[in-house]
């Protein structure tokens, strides 16, 4: 992923999930849907497209993991590169939110 491009919302949520713990796709989909109270719902096709991009860019890696039913599932972990990219994105979003607050566009009072 390019350093100067914002992350897609779905990729941002995937990375946030992996900060909490290594996970396989189904757990990620459930966690994201629960965290966003259903406003973000990733279907398997979209999830795995994002995972493929994040893998190729070195932001996540596949780790060993076995599901409770003994079926092999691909489990993913956040890499140091991914953690730094997520931090950059958080700083970018924080800057946008700070500006929106100054303009009085949030629930907080405008700072003028």
N, C-alpha and C positions, 0 to 999 in steps of 0.2 A: 504494500500500500504506500502510496506516495506520502511523503511527510507534509506536503502542502495541501492535500485534499482532506476534507472532513470525512470521517468514517460514516458509512451508511448506518442508519439507526439499528438495523438488525445485527450488524457486526459489533457495534458498540455494546449491545445487550449480551451478545455471546461472550465477549471479552469480560464484561462485568461478572457474568456467571462463573467464568473460569478463575477470577480473582478469589472467589469464595472457596472453590474446590475443583479438582479435576472432575470431568463429567463426560458422559456419552450423550449422544444427540437427544434421546428421549427425555433425559433429565433436564437438558438445556431448554427444550421446548416447554416443559412443565414449569421450570423455574422462571423463565421469562414471562410466560403468561400470568403466573401468580404474582410476580413482582410488579407487573404493569396493570394488574387488575383486569386483564383481558384486552387491554388496548393494543398490545402487540402480540400477535399470534403467528408464530413461524410454522409453516407446513414443512414436512420433511424435504421436499425438493429444494425449497429456498434455503433451509438450514444447511443442507449439505453443499450447496453452491457457495455459500459464505464460508463454511468450514474449509472447503477446497482452496479458496482464495487466501484465507488466513494461513493455511498450511504452506502454500506456495510462497507466501511473502515472509515466512519465518516468524509469524506472530504467535502461532500455536504449534504444538507438536503432539503426535500420537504417543500415548503411553500404554503400558500393559494394564488391562482391566478386564475383569470377568463379571458378568451379571450373575445375580443370585440363581438364575435358572441354568447356570453353566454354559449358556450360549455366549460365544465370543462377541463382544461389542467393542467398537472403536471408542476408546476413551481419550479425551484431549486435555492438554495442560497448557497454560499460558507460559510463553517463553519470556526471558528478560526483554527482548525486543518488543514483544507484544505489550508487556507491562508499561514500558516507556511510551509506546505509541498511545496507549490508553491514557496515560498521564497527560500527554500533549493534547489529546482530544478534550480531556476534562478542563484543562487550562483554557483552551479555545472556547469551550462552551461557557465557562465561568466569565470570560471576558465579554462574551455576547450578552449574558444575563446582567452583568454589571452595567453595561451600556443601556440595556432595556430598562433597568431600574432607574437610571439617571433620567431617562425620558418619561418616567412615570407610567410605564407599561406593565408593571407588575403590581401585586397587592401591597408591596412596600412603597412608602412615600418617596416621591421624586427627590433627588438630591440636586438642588440648583443653587 
